Amino acid sequence: MDPRRKISRSRAKGGVLQRTRRGGWTGWSAPRARGNCTRRAPDVRIYRWLLWLSPPSWRREYGGAMEETFALRIVDARAAGIRRRARLWRRELVSLVALAITERWASRRVRALDTEGKAQRMDAMAQEIRHAARRLRRSPAFTVAAVLTLALAIGANASIFAVVHRVLLNPLPYGDPERLIALDYAVPGQNVPSGLTSMSWQLYHQLSDHARTLEGVAAYDTGDITVTGNGDPERIRVSHATPSLAPTLRVSPALGRWFTGDEGVPGGPDVVVLSHGFWVRRHASDRDVLGHRVILNGVSTEVVGVMPPSFAFPEPEIAVWLPARSTRASATFLFLVAGVARLRDRATLADARSEITNLIGALSRVSPNQRGITSTALPLRDSMVGRVADMLWILLASVGLVLLVGCANVANLFLVRSEARQREVAVRRAIGANNSGIARYFLAESALLSIAGAAVGLLLAWGAVRLLALLGPSGLPRLEEVRLDGVVVSFTVALSILATFALAAIPLVRIVPLTVSLHDTGRGQTASRRRHRARQVLMASQIAFALVLLVGSGLMVRSFQKLRAVNPGFNAPAVTFRIGLPEREYTTRRAAIAAHQAIIERLSALPGVRCARFRRFSTGRRHRWLSR
C-alpha cells in the first residue's frame, strides 16, 4: 500500500507506522505513552531537519505523523542502547533519502505530464485555428459579411462606451473629486426649485469666513477678452477666478504658480495663468513663457503659470484665467459669480446645504435681495453632467441593441453554415472526435471572426471618437477628455469574447446523436423541425431588436424635425460673428460706437453683402448662472 495512505490512516486511527529492519512498511500499532517523548529532543530536531529533503507538499501533509512516529521509536531505542539507536538512525536515513528521491521524481513526473497535456491541448487548438483560417479563406463572402457586421456593432459600442466612460464613469481630474460640490440655489417663493448657480460677492465672503462644513470656497465667472501681441488679435474665453480656486480643486499648474492672495484684491498686480492649449497654440510650448507679458484688452499682463492639459474649468473653451478681485469691503450684493466648494472630511451634502441656507438667512438681514434663497448644492460631477447622463445611457442601450442585431445576423449566417457542415461534423464524431473537439471546431472559427471584427471595430471607434472631438456638440461636458484608453479596449475585448462564445454556442446546443445527424444530412432529406425552430427563434429576435431600434430612431428624427421647426428669431443663413474692442483704446462709449459704425460701413460695401447690422445679443450660449 502507498505509504502516504498508511500515514493518513495512522493519523486517523491514532496509530504509528511500523517498519521492518530493512526500512520497509509493515503495519500499524497503537502508540505507547512515553512521559519523556517530546519534540524538543535533539534526535527529533535532526529528524525534522532531514524531513526538508522531501517535497513541501509531502512534508505539510505527512511530516507531523512521521515525526511523532520517530519520537516514539527513538525513546525505545535510547532505552535499548547505543547500537539500537544507531540501527534506527541508519534505517531512518535510508528511508528518508529514498522517500525524498522517489517523491521528488514523482512530483516532477506529474508536472511533466501536466505540461505535456497542456502543450498537446494548445497544439490541438492551434491546429484548429489554422484549419478554421483556411475554411474562412475559402468562403470570402461569408467571412467579409460576418467581420463587417461585427465590426460595425462592436465599433459603435466601443465609441459610445468611450464617451460614457469619460463623461459619466471616470472621476473628475481633481484631487478627491467626490467631495467637491457646486453651489446651487433655489428661490421657493418665486417658483425656482433649483438651477440658480450665481451668487453675490457678499455671499462668497460669508461662506469663506463662517462655513464650518466647507474646507474651501471659490468663486469664478466667464467672459470674452481680446488678446493682442505675439500674433494676430484674437477673441478668447477667459475666466476670472479667486485665488482659492486651485487649492479648492486641489490642482497645481504644470508650470509656474496660481494666483496669490495679494493678486486677488482690487489694485493687485496684473497677472494671468494660461491654459495648456493656449500655451501650445499661441506660445509654441515655450517653457520660458513665465515672466513674459501678453496684452489682454489692452492691458499688459504677466504670465505666472500654465495649467496642465487635463484642467478645463469651468469650460473647455477657457484659454486664460485672471484673478477675480474682491474684498469684504468692496463686495456687492449683485448675483455675478458662480461658486464651487469642498466638503470637510466628516461633513455631508445635507449638512452643507443646511449651513449655507442659515448663512444666507443671516446675510438677508443686511441685504433684502438675499431673502428667500435656499441652498440646493449638488456634487460637482452632477452639475457638470446634468441631463446629458440620461441621454448617454439611452444611447449606450441603443447601440447595445445594435450589437444584438449584429450578433443575430452573424448567428443566422453561422446557422446556415453549420447546417451545410453537419455531415462533416458527423464524420468527425464517427472517427472519434468528442464534444470538446467539436467545440474547438466551432470555437476556432467564431474566435477568428470576433477578433477580426473587434480589430476593425476599434479602428472605426478610433475614427468616430476623433470626429466626435472635432465635430461634437459644444454642450457635451468633458468632450475634450473622450479617447480610447485601456478601459475601452478591455470593454471591446470583452464584447468580442462574448460574441465568440455566443456564435460558437449556436451549433453546439444543436448537437444531435450521430445516427440522427447522418440521417438528417443525407441526400434528399429536408431540414428537420429542430432546425426550422432555431432559425425562427433567431429571425424573431432579430426582427424584435430591429423594431425597437426603428421606433427609437423614428422618435429621434421626429424630435429633430420639431427642433428645426422652432423659429430662432433670426434668419438662419445670416453670418454672425463677435467683435471685441480693447477698453484701453476705446475708453468712451462714443468711441466704441464710432468704431462699430465704421466696421458696419466697410462690411456693407463688400460684394454679395445685402445688409450688415450690429447688435449686442446671445446666439444661444447660456450663462452659467442662469442654468445648469
C-alpha positions in Angstrom: 0.0 0.0 0.0 1.1 3.5 -0.7 2.9 4.8 2.5 1.1 8.1 2.2 -2.2 6.3 2.7 -0.8 4.4 5.6 0.3 7.6 7.3 -3.1 9.2 6.7 -4.7 6.1 8.1 -2.4 6.2 11.1 -3.3 9.8 11.8 -7.0 9.0 11.6 -6.7 5.9 13.9 -4.1 7.3 16.3 -1.6 4.6 15.4 2.0 4.7 14.4 3.7 3.2 11.4 5.9 0.1 11.9 9.0 -0.6 9.9 11.0 -3.8 9.2 14.7 -3.9 9.8 15.2 -3.1 6.1 13.2 0.0 6.4 10.0 -1.3 4.8 6.5 -0.5 5.9 4.9 -3.4 7.8 1.7 -2.2 9.5 0.2 -0.2 12.3 0.3 -0.3 16.1 -1.2 1.9 18.7 1.3 4.4 20.1 2.6 3.8 23.5 2.6 6.6 26.1 6.0 7.9 26.9 6.4 10.5 29.5 9.7 11.9 28.1 8.6 11.7 24.4 9.0 15.4 23.5 9.8 17.1 20.2 12.5 19.1 21.9 14.9 16.1 21.9 18.0 16.6 19.7 17.2 13.4 17.7 13.7 14.7 16.9 15.1 18.1 15.8 17.6 16.4 13.5 14.9 14.2 12.1 12.7 17.3 11.5 15.6 18.9 9.6 16.0 15.8 7.4 12.4 15.9 6.5 13.1 19.0 4.5 14.6 16.7 1.9 11.1 15.6 0.9 8.8 17.8 -1.3 6.9 20.6 0.5 3.5 19.1 -0.2 4.5 15.8 1.3 6.1 17.5 4.3 2.9 19.5 5.0 0.7 16.5 4.8 2.7 13.7 6.4 5.6 15.3 8.2 3.8 15.6 11.5 2.8 12.0 11.7 6.3 10.8 10.7 7.9 13.0 13.3 5.5 11.6 16.0 6.3 8.0 15.0 10.1 8.7 15.1 9.8 10.3 18.5 8.2 7.2 20.0 10.8 4.9 18.4 13.8 7.0 19.5 12.6 6.7 23.1 12.6 2.8 22.8 16.0 2.9 21.0 17.6 5.0 23.8 16.4 2.5 26.4 17.8 -0.4 24.4 21.3 1.0 24.0 23.5 2.8 21.6 23.5 0.0 18.9 19.7 0.0 18.7 19.8 3.8 18.4 22.4 3.6 15.6 20.4 1.0 13.7 17.3 3.1 13.9 19.1 6.2 12.6 20.6 4.1 9.7 17.2 2.8 8.7 15.6 6.3 9.0 18.3 8.0 6.9 18.0 5.4 4.2 14.2 5.7 4.2 14.2 9.5 4.2 16.7 9.7 1.3 14.8 7.1 -0.7 11.5 8.8 0.1 12.8 12.2 -1.0 14.2 10.8 -4.2 11.0 8.9 -5.2 8.6 11.7 -4.2 10.5 14.4 -5.9 10.8 12.3 -9.0 7.1 11.6 -8.9 6.2 15.3 -8.5 8.4 16.1 -11.5 6.8 13.4 -13.5 3.4 14.7 -12.6 4.4 18.2 -13.6 5.9 17.0 -16.8 2.7 15.1 -17.6 0.6 18.2 -16.9 2.9 20.3 -19.1 2.7 17.7 -21.9 -1.1 17.7 -21.6 -1.3 21.4 -21.8 1.1 21.5 -24.7 -1.0 18.9 -26.5 -4.2 20.9 -25.9 -2.5 24.1 -27.1 -1.2 22.3 -30.2 -4.7 20.9 -30.9 -6.2 24.4 -30.5 -3.6 26.0 -32.8 -4.2 23.3 -35.4 -8.0 24.0 -35.2 -7.3 27.7 -35.6 -5.2 27.1 -38.7 -7.9 24.9 -40.2 -10.5 27.5 -39.3 -8.5 30.2 -41.1 -8.3 28.0 -44.2 -12.1 27.4 -44.1 -12.8 31.1 -43.8 -10.4 31.9 -46.6 -12.2 29.5 -48.8 -15.5 31.3 -48.2 -14.7 35.1 -48.5 -18.3 36.2 -48.9 -19.3 34.8 -45.5 -16.1 36.0 -43.8 -16.3 39.6 -45.1 -20.0 39.8 -44.2 -19.5 38.4 -40.7 -16.5 40.6 -39.9 -18.0 43.8 -41.2 -21.3 43.2 -39.3 -19.4 42.5 -36.1 -17.1 45.4 -36.7 -19.9 47.9 -37.1 -21.7 46.6 -34.0 -18.6 46.4 -31.8 -17.2 49.8 -33.1 -20.5 51.6 -32.3 -20.5 50.1 -28.8 -16.8 50.9 -28.2 -17.2 54.6 -29.4 -20.3 55.2 -27.3 -18.8 53.5 -24.3 -15.7 55.7 -24.6 -18.0 58.7 -24.2 -19.9 57.2 -21.3 -16.7 56.1 -19.6 -15.0 59.5 -19.8 -18.1 61.7 -19.2 -20.1 59.7 -16.6 -17.9 57.0 -15.1 -14.4 58.5 -15.0 -13.8 60.7 -11.9 -13.1 64.4 -12.4 -9.4 65.3 -12.8 -9.2 66.9 -9.4 -8.0 65.8 -6.0 -10.6 63.9 -4.0 -13.3 64.9 -6.5 -16.2 63.2 -4.7 -16.1 65.9 -2.0 -16.4 68.8 -4.5 -19.8 70.4 -4.7 -21.3 73.1 -7.0 -23.0 75.9 -5.1 -26.6 75.9 -6.5 -29.5 77.8 -5.1 -33.3 77.9 -5.2 -35.9 80.5 -4.6 -39.1 78.7 -3.5 -41.1 81.9 -3.1 -40.6 82.7 -6.8 -41.1 79.1 -8.1 -37.4 78.5 -8.7 -36.7 75.0 -7.3 -33.1 74.9 -8.3 -30.7 75.9 -11.1 -29.7 79.4 -9.8 -25.9 78.9 -9.9 -24.9 82.6 -9.4 -24.3 84.3 -6.1 -23.1 87.6 -4.8 -19.7 88.5 -3.6 -21.1 89.2 -0.2 -22.4 85.6 0.0 -19.0 84.3 -1.2 -17.2 86.1 1.7 -19.9 85.0 4.1 -19.3 81.3 3.2 -15.5 81.8 3.2 -15.5 83.3 6.7 -18.2 81.3 8.5 -18.9 78.0 6.8 -17.7 75.1 9.0 -18.7 72.3 6.8 -16.7 73.6 3.8 -13.0 73.2 3.6 -12.6 75.7 0.8 -14.8 78.0 -1.3 -14.0 79.6 -4.7 -15.9 82.0 -7.0 -15.5 82.5 -10.7 -17.2 83.9 -13.8 -16.6 83.7 -17.5 -16.4 86.2 -20.4 -14.6 87.2 -23.5 -11.5 89.3 -24.0 -9.2 90.3 -26.8 -5.6 89.2 -26.8 -3.1 91.2 -28.9 0.7 91.0 -29.5 2.7 87.9 -30.3 0.4 87.1 -33.3 -2.8 88.3 -34.8 -5.5 89.7 -32.5 -7.8 87.0 -31.2 -11.0 86.9 -29.2 -10.7 84.3 -26.4 -12.7 82.9 -23.5 -11.5 84.0 -20.1 -12.4 83.0 -16.5 -12.0 85.4 -13.6 -11.3 83.2 -10.6 -10.4 83.7 -6.9 -7.0 82.6 -5.6 -8.8 79.9 -3.7 -9.9 78.0 -6.8 -6.8 75.9 -7.3 -6.5 74.9 -3.6 -10.2 74.1 -3.5 -10.0 71.9 -6.6 -6.6 70.5 -5.5 -4.8 71.1 -8.8 -1.4 72.6 -9.4 -0.1 74.4 -12.5 2.2 72.4 -14.9 4.5 75.5 -15.0 4.7 78.3 -12.6 2.1 79.0 -9.9 -1.5 80.0 -9.3 -2.7 83.4 -8.1 -1.7 84.6 -4.6 -3.9 86.3 -2.1 -2.4 89.7 -2.8 -3.3 89.4 -6.5 -7.0 88.8 -5.7 -7.7 92.2 -4.2 -8.5 95.4 -6.1 -5.4 97.1 -7.3 -3.3 94.0 -7.3 -0.7 93.1 -9.9 -1.9 92.2 -13.5 -1.1 88.5 -13.8 -2.5 85.7 -15.9 -2.5 81.9 -16.0 -2.6 80.2 -19.4 -4.4 77.1 -20.4 -2.3 74.3 -21.9 -4.0 74.6 -25.3 -3.5 78.3 -25.4 0.2 77.9 -24.4 0.8 75.4 -27.1 -1.1 77.3 -29.8 -0.1 80.9 -29.0 3.4 80.4 -27.4 4.6 77.2 -29.2 5.0 75.4 -25.9 7.8 77.7 -24.8 8.8 76.7 -21.3 10.4 80.1 -20.7 7.0 81.8 -21.1 6.9 82.6 -17.3 7.5 86.3 -16.9 6.5 87.2 -20.4 3.8 89.7 -20.9 0.6 89.4 -23.0 -1.8 92.2 -23.9 -5.4 91.4 -22.7 -7.9 94.1 -23.6 -5.0 96.5 -24.0 -3.6 95.7 -20.5 0.0 94.3 -20.3 -0.3 91.2 -18.1 2.5 89.0 -16.7 2.3 85.2 -17.3 2.8 83.4 -13.9 1.6 79.9 -14.7 0.5 77.3 -17.2 -2.2 74.8 -16.3 -2.0 71.0 -17.1 -3.8 69.6 -20.2 -6.5 67.9 -18.0 -7.6 71.2 -16.4 -10.5 72.8 -18.2 -12.6 74.5 -15.6 -15.3 75.8 -15.8 -15.5 75.4 -19.6 -13.3 73.6 -22.1 -13.1 76.8 -24.2 -11.3 78.8 -21.4 -8.0 80.0 -22.7 -6.7 82.0 -19.7 -7.5 82.7 -16.1 -7.4 86.1 -14.5 -7.6 86.9 -10.8 -11.1 87.9 -9.6 -10.6 90.8 -7.2 -12.9 91.4 -4.3 -12.8 92.1 -0.6 -15.4 92.2 2.1 -15.5 96.0 1.9 -15.8 96.2 -1.8 -18.2 93.3 -2.3 -21.6 93.9 -3.8 -24.9 92.0 -3.4 -25.4 91.5 -7.1 -25.6 87.9 -8.4 -22.5 88.0 -10.6 -20.3 84.9 -9.9 -20.7 81.1 -9.6 -19.2 79.0 -6.8 -17.6 75.7 -6.1 -16.7 74.4 -2.6 -15.1 71.3 -1.0 -16.7 69.5 1.9 -14.8 68.7 5.0 -13.9 65.1 5.8 -16.9 64.3 8.1 -19.3 66.7 6.5 -22.2 65.6 4.3 -24.0 67.3 1.5 -27.1 67.7 3.6 -25.1 69.4 6.4 -23.6 71.8 3.9 -27.0 72.7 2.4 -28.4 73.4 5.9 -25.4 75.6 6.9 -25.4 77.5 3.7 -29.1 78.2 4.0 -28.6 79.5 7.5 -25.7 81.8 6.5 -27.9 83.2 3.6 -30.6 83.9 6.2 -28.1 85.8 8.3 -26.9 87.7 5.3 -30.5 88.6 4.3 -30.8 90.8 7.4 -28.3 93.2 5.8 -29.3 92.6 2.1 -33.0 92.2 1.3 -32.4 90.7 -2.1 -30.8 87.6 -0.4 -34.1 86.8 1.4 -35.9 83.6 0.5 -32.9 81.9 -1.1 -32.1 78.3 0.0 -29.1 76.1 -0.9 -29.5 73.2 -3.3 -25.8 72.4 -3.6 -25.1 69.2 -5.6 -22.0 67.2 -6.4 -19.8 69.0 -9.0 -19.9 66.0 -11.3 -23.7 66.0 -11.4 -23.6 69.8 -12.0 -21.2 69.3 -15.0 -23.0 66.3 -16.5 -26.6 67.5 -15.8 -29.2 66.0 -18.1 -26.7 64.6 -20.5 -26.4 61.4 -18.4 -29.8 60.1 -19.3 -29.2 60.7 -23.0 -25.9 58.9 -22.9 -27.2 55.9 -21.1 -30.1 55.6 -23.6 -27.6 55.9 -26.4 -25.5 53.1 -24.9 -28.5 50.9 -24.6 -29.4 51.6 -28.2 -26.0 50.6 -29.5 -26.3 47.5 -27.3 -29.3 46.6 -29.3 -27.3 47.2 -32.4 -24.8 44.7 -31.1 -27.6 42.1 -30.5 -28.9 42.7 -34.0 -25.4 42.2 -35.5 -24.9 39.0 -33.5 -28.3 37.8 -34.7 -27.3 38.5 -38.3 -24.0 36.6 -37.9 -25.8 33.9 -36.0 -28.1 33.3 -38.9 -25.1 33.1 -41.2 -23.4 30.7 -38.8 -26.6 28.6 -38.6 -26.8 28.2 -42.4 -23.1 27.4 -42.5 -23.3 24.8 -39.7 -26.3 23.2 -41.4 -24.2 22.7 -44.5 -21.4 21.1 -42.4 -23.5 18.6 -40.4 -22.1 15.7 -42.4 -18.5 16.9 -41.8 -19.2 17.1 -38.0 -20.8 13.7 -38.1 -17.7 12.2 -39.8 -15.5 13.8 -37.2 -17.6 12.2 -34.4 -17.6 8.9 -36.3 -13.8 8.8 -36.3 -13.5 9.5 -32.6 -13.9 13.3 -32.0 -15.6 14.0 -28.7 -17.7 17.0 -27.7 -14.6 19.1 -26.7 -13.2 18.5 -30.2 -16.4 19.6 -31.8 -16.4 22.6 -29.5 -12.9 23.6 -30.6 -14.0 23.1 -34.2 -16.7 25.8 -34.0 -14.9 27.9 -31.4 -11.9 28.5 -33.6 -14.0 30.0 -36.4 -16.0 32.2 -34.1 -12.9 33.4 -32.3 -11.2 34.4 -35.6 -14.3 36.2 -36.8 -14.7 38.0 -33.4 -11.0 39.0 -33.2 -11.1 40.4 -36.7 -14.4 42.2 -36.0 -13.0 43.7 -32.8 -9.8 44.9 -34.6 -11.8 46.6 -37.3 -14.3 47.8 -34.8 -11.5 49.5 -32.8 -10.4 51.3 -35.9 -13.9 52.5 -36.6 -14.3 53.6 -32.9 -11.0 55.5 -33.1 -12.2 57.4 -36.1 -15.6 58.0 -34.6 -14.0 59.4 -31.4 -11.8 61.7 -33.4 -14.8 63.0 -35.4 -16.7 63.5 -32.2 -13.9 65.5 -30.7 -13.8 67.8 -33.8 -17.5 68.0 -34.6 -19.2 67.0 -31.3 -21.8 69.3 -29.7 -20.4 72.0 -27.5 -22.9 71.3 -24.8 -21.5 67.8 -24.2 -19.4 68.1 -21.0 -15.8 66.8 -20.8 -15.8 66.2 -24.5 -12.1 67.0 -24.6 -11.3 64.0 -22.4 -13.0 61.4 -24.6 -10.5 59.0 -26.1 -9.7 55.3 -26.5 -7.9 54.0 -23.4 -7.3 50.7 -21.7 -10.8 50.5 -20.3 -12.4 51.0 -23.7 -10.1 48.4 -25.2 -10.9 45.9 -22.4 -14.6 46.6 -23.0 -14.1 45.8 -26.7 -12.2 42.6 -25.9 -15.0 41.6 -23.6 -17.5 42.2 -26.3 -15.5 40.1 -28.7 -15.2 37.3 -26.2 -19.0 37.4 -25.6 -19.6 37.4 -29.4 -17.2 34.4 -29.7 -19.0 32.2 -27.2 -22.4 33.3 -28.5 -21.6 32.4 -32.0 -19.9 29.1 -31.1 -22.8 28.1 -28.8 -25.3 28.1 -31.6 -24.0 25.0 -33.4 -23.1 23.3 -30.0 -26.5 23.5 -28.5 -27.9 21.7 -31.6 -25.5 18.7 -31.5 -27.6 15.6 -32.2 -26.8 11.9 -32.0 -24.6 10.5 -34.7 -27.3 8.4 -36.4 -29.8 11.2 -36.4 -27.1 13.6 -37.8 -26.2 11.2 -40.6 -29.9 10.6 -41.4 -30.8 14.3 -41.4 -27.9 15.3 -43.7 -28.5 12.5 -46.1 -29.2 13.1 -49.8 -32.8 14.1 -50.4 -33.6 15.0 -46.8 -35.2 18.3 -45.9 -34.4 20.4 -42.9 -35.8 19.0 -39.6 -38.3 20.6 -37.3 -35.5 21.4 -34.8 -33.5 23.3 -37.5 -36.6 25.3 -38.5 -37.3 26.2 -34.9 -33.7 27.5 -34.4 -34.0 29.7 -37.5 -37.3 31.0 -36.4 -36.0 32.0 -33.0 -33.1 33.9 -34.4 -35.2 35.6 -37.0 -37.8 36.6 -34.4 -35.1 38.0 -32.1 -33.5 39.9 -35.0 -36.8 41.5 -36.0 -37.7 42.4 -32.4 -34.4 44.2 -31.8 -34.6 45.9 -35.2 -38.1 47.0 -34.5 -37.1 48.6 -31.2 -34.2 50.4 -32.9 -36.5 51.6 -35.7 -39.1 53.0 -33.3 -36.4 54.8 -31.3 -34.8 56.2 -34.4 -38.2 57.4 -35.7 -38.8 59.2 -32.4 -35.4 60.9 -32.5 -35.9 62.0 -36.1 -39.3 63.4 -35.2 -37.8 65.3 -32.3 -35.1 66.7 -34.5 -37.7 67.9 -37.1 -39.6 69.7 -34.3 -36.5 71.4 -33.1 -35.6 72.6 -36.6 -39.1 73.9 -37.0 -38.7 76.3 -34.0 -38.2 79.9 -35.1 -34.9 81.2 -33.6 -35.9 84.8 -34.2 -33.3 85.5 -36.9 -32.5 84.4 -40.5 -30.6 81.2 -40.4 -28.4 81.8 -43.5 -27.1 85.0 -41.9 -23.4 85.1 -40.9 -22.8 86.1 -37.3 -19.6 86.9 -35.5 -18.4 88.7 -32.4 -16.2 91.8 -32.2 -14.2 92.8 -29.1 -12.7 96.3 -28.7 -9.9 96.9 -26.1 -11.1 99.1 -23.3 -7.8 100.9 -23.0 -8.0 102.2 -26.6 -11.8 102.8 -26.6 -12.3 104.5 -23.3 -15.7 106.1 -24.0 -18.9 104.8 -25.3 -18.9 107.3 -28.2 -15.5 105.9 -29.5 -16.8 102.3 -29.3 -19.9 103.2 -31.3 -17.9 105.0 -33.9 -15.6 102.0 -34.3 -18.5 99.6 -34.8 -20.2 102.0 -37.2 -17.0 102.1 -39.3 -16.9 98.3 -39.4 -20.5 98.1 -40.5 -19.9 100.5 -43.3 -17.0 98.6 -44.6 -18.9 95.3 -44.4 -21.8 96.7 -46.3 -19.6 97.8 -49.1 -18.4 94.2 -49.7 -19.8 92.5 -52.8 -22.6 90.0 -52.0 -23.5 91.5 -48.6 -27.1 92.6 -48.6 -27.0 94.3 -45.2 -24.9 94.5 -42.0 -26.1 95.2 -38.6 -24.6 95.3 -35.1 -26.4 94.2 -32.0 -25.4 93.0 -28.6 -27.2 89.7 -28.2 -26.5 86.0 -27.4 -26.6 83.3 -30.1 -27.6 80.5 -27.8 -24.7 80.4 -25.2 -26.3 80.1 -21.8 -24.7 81.9 -18.9 -23.6 79.6 -16.2 -25.5 81.5 -13.5 -28.8 81.1 -15.4 -29.0 77.3 -15.8 -27.1 74.1 -15.4 
